[in-house]
């Protein structure tokens, strides 16, 4: 299990590191630092509280679900 024993956020909910991670409601929320990574279970926890799943789905700290958003697979025509 790979977790960080130091909590990532202060009491105001902001990161302690600089630059701070984007908040969970920002479009670039996936750029937040990785706190815990469990590939055997298919999920990672980001510093902003977002649970990021292997299929690219997300669970935001407020309980909102973000459906998977993988890029469509393309194939070369004529092969």
C-alpha positions as CSV (number, residue, x, y, z in Angstrom):
1,X,0.0,0.0,0.0
2,X,1.5,3.3,-1.0
3,X,0.0,6.2,1.0
4,X,1.4,9.4,2.3
5,X,1.2,9.6,6.1
6,X,1.0,13.5,6.0
7,X,-2.4,14.9,5.2
8,X,-2.2,16.8,1.9
9,X,-4.5,19.7,2.9
10,X,-4.7,22.2,5.6
11,X,-7.8,23.0,7.6
12,X,-9.0,25.4,4.8
13,X,-8.9,22.5,2.3
14,X,-5.9,23.9,0.3
15,X,-2.7,22.0,-0.5
16,X,0.3,22.6,1.7
17,X,2.7,22.3,-1.2
18,X,3.4,24.8,-3.9
19,X,2.0,25.3,-6.4
20,X,-1.3,24.1,-4.9
21,X,-3.2,21.5,-6.7
22,X,-6.2,22.4,-8.8
23,X,-9.5,22.1,-6.8
24,X,-11.8,19.1,-7.4
25,X,-14.3,21.3,-9.4
26,X,-11.6,22.7,-11.8
27,X,-11.4,21.4,-15.4
28,X,-7.7,20.4,-14.7
29,X,-8.5,18.5,-11.5
30,X,-6.6,15.4,-12.7
31,X,-3.4,17.4,-12.5
32,X,-3.5,17.2,-8.7
33,X,-0.7,15.3,-6.9
34,X,-1.1,11.6,-6.3
35,X,-1.7,10.6,-2.7
36,X,-2.5,6.9,-2.9
37,X,-2.2,4.6,-5.9
38,X,-3.8,1.2,-5.9
39,X,-3.5,-0.2,-9.5
40,X,-4.4,-3.7,-8.2
41,X,-7.8,-2.2,-7.2
42,X,-8.1,0.2,-10.2
43,X,-8.1,3.5,-8.3
44,X,-6.0,6.4,-7.2
45,X,-6.6,9.2,-4.7
46,X,-5.5,12.7,-5.7
47,X,-4.5,15.5,-3.3
48,X,-7.7,17.4,-4.1
49,X,-9.9,14.5,-2.8
50,X,-10.8,13.1,-6.3
51,X,-10.9,9.4,-6.7
52,X,-9.6,8.6,-10.1
53,X,-10.5,5.2,-11.5
54,X,-8.6,3.0,-14.0
55,X,-11.4,3.5,-16.6
56,X,-11.0,7.3,-16.3
57,X,-14.1,7.7,-14.3
58,X,-14.0,9.9,-11.2
59,X,-15.7,10.3,-7.9
60,X,-15.5,13.9,-6.6
61,X,-15.3,14.8,-2.9
62,X,-18.9,16.0,-3.0
63,X,-20.1,12.6,-4.2
64,X,-20.6,13.7,-7.8
65,X,-19.7,11.0,-10.4
66,X,-17.8,11.8,-13.5
67,X,-18.3,9.2,-16.2
68,X,-15.3,7.7,-17.9
69,X,-13.9,10.0,-20.6
70,X,-11.4,7.9,-22.6
71,X,-10.5,9.0,-26.1
72,X,-12.2,6.8,-28.7
73,X,-10.0,4.1,-30.2
74,X,-9.2,4.7,-33.8
75,X,-7.9,2.2,-36.3
76,X,-6.1,2.8,-39.6
77,X,-8.5,2.5,-42.5
78,X,-7.9,-0.4,-44.9
79,X,-6.0,-2.6,-42.6
